[in-house]
Amino acid sequence: MAGGCEEGQMMKTARAIVSVWVVMGCGLAAWGESRVGPKGMPADTPGEVMCEILRLYSAEPRERAFAAFRLGGMGTEAAAAVPFLVEMLADGGNVERGPLGSGVQCGGEAAGALVKIGRDAVEPLIEALKDERVRGAAAGALGQMGRHVRTERIIALLEDEEPRVREGAAEVLGGLGDRTAVGPLLASLGDEDAGVRAMAAWALARVRDPRAVDPLIERLKDESPWVRQRAADTLGLIGDVRAVGPLMEALRDGDGGTRASGARALGELGDRRAADALLGALGDEDERVRAGAAGALGKLKEPEATQALLGALGDDSAQVRMRAAVGLGEQGDREAVDELLTALEDADPSVRSTAADALGKIGDRAAVGGLRALLTDEAAEVRGMAAWALGRLGDRESVEAIVGLLSDGGLGARDPAAAALGEIGDPRAEGPLIAALEDVNPGVRSSAALSLGKLRSARAVDRLVQKLQDAEEFVRSEAVWALVRIGRPAVGGLIGSLRYPDWGVQYRAGRALVRIGEAAVGPLIEALGDGDWEVRRNAAWALGEMKEERAVEALVGVLGDERTSVRIRAAEALAQITGRRFGEDAGAWARWWERERGQD
């Protein structure tokens, strides 16, 4: 017994020594500036994971956010971090600018990490629905974890005795978007708690099932204005014309928020029967209603709506002026150009920004001078939208000024500037766009890749190939698109990527080669003889996907490859191309192919 106690003490001491070693390895600053250290960390937590858990407790929001981001990147290997990330959901610390983007919140990064960790996070998040501090964030995370969350498990929570848990469950079901939840959510529209009824209406908006239309119309008379607003919003999103009359009636509701929701919903429905009612709503005392009506009238594209929206550009409310500018842009009427040019000088940056966007959509070059002036606006989003509008107008004289925005401190300027340069298509932008592929923000990298594809930049191939391993999926997708658009000059770099150690990069490179088509056929056939077995295997796969008959003879030769996986891919490719199935029998394939050629 005594020996056992001594052994237990020795284990505790060893674990303590290991913990101190890991803390030192993570950097004293992360721990020394910690607010409150983590408790209950398993002793067998991998060192890398432990380091990031410690950083979750840093005094610096940036450090906490990056730690959560890195834990998410580890996926299931970071399961030990789940309870600490759940706790972090309540962290309201903000990161103003950095690699994660602009305005990143620590709690949001924690939620994203939990989603990436997956199955091991589900039950802790369901339990967190009972905690009012993190309920909303937990529900949002669960709603993004479809394949890991059993819908029936969440439906059962709609019967929980605690209203806020029922509300959280409804939010999760909305995120999951599973139609099997429609019946239970319709029942929750009659819940005794207004918060639950409102969230059920929101969840039904995500599912968009027509069975919800009549019950939601009934909720337009709910005693709670919050429920009435949610019901109106959802009816607009479902898009069933049965709701037009009831929504027009909602424009006379005693609650301004409900009237505003009714106006927005009528805009979503796009039914011209609502035009007169919406024109009347432009005179409502509540700015939210006027703004909703302005946005809706822009979508209806009625002739009389243009004059009404031009008048709304002079409204006392910036929100109304902004929505009027958006509506005029959607209508595309050149009659609005002069008034929108005046709106470029509005005191509110959101109005200047939307007016610039509207002018870009209308496409009248009379707007170029006013838009160029906004490239030096004090607000980043205005500079960016002016660049985007000039891009749509194809203004080559603005290229150098827009290139300058790629190094702008404001994300709101860099991202649209990168996109605008692709629209203009001037080769002077090629070098700066290649540099922008390394921007700290994934949105900028994505836009730069897209624009380089539009420029068909052969110079960008190597850097675009590198982006096939970008941390963000949408950046990788745009890199693939760009390489396909570049075509033949990209083939060599893509074939080289077929040997990359990451399977995802191999797949994306192979998929790009398939989409390039004819220009890739010869190099792929040649790659069947490459010294790297992964290149041979992936080349065989690509040729099979292309159903390329010119590759048959070379693929038959590959059936003698020393690597089993290469032979299997070659046999599968031959079956895809020919419709025949001789497996890995090289002799059978050779005899069949000889007969086929003889018949030709």
Beta strands, then each sheet from edge to edge (+ up, - down):
strand 1: 94-98
strand 2: 101-105
sheet 1: 1+ 2-
end
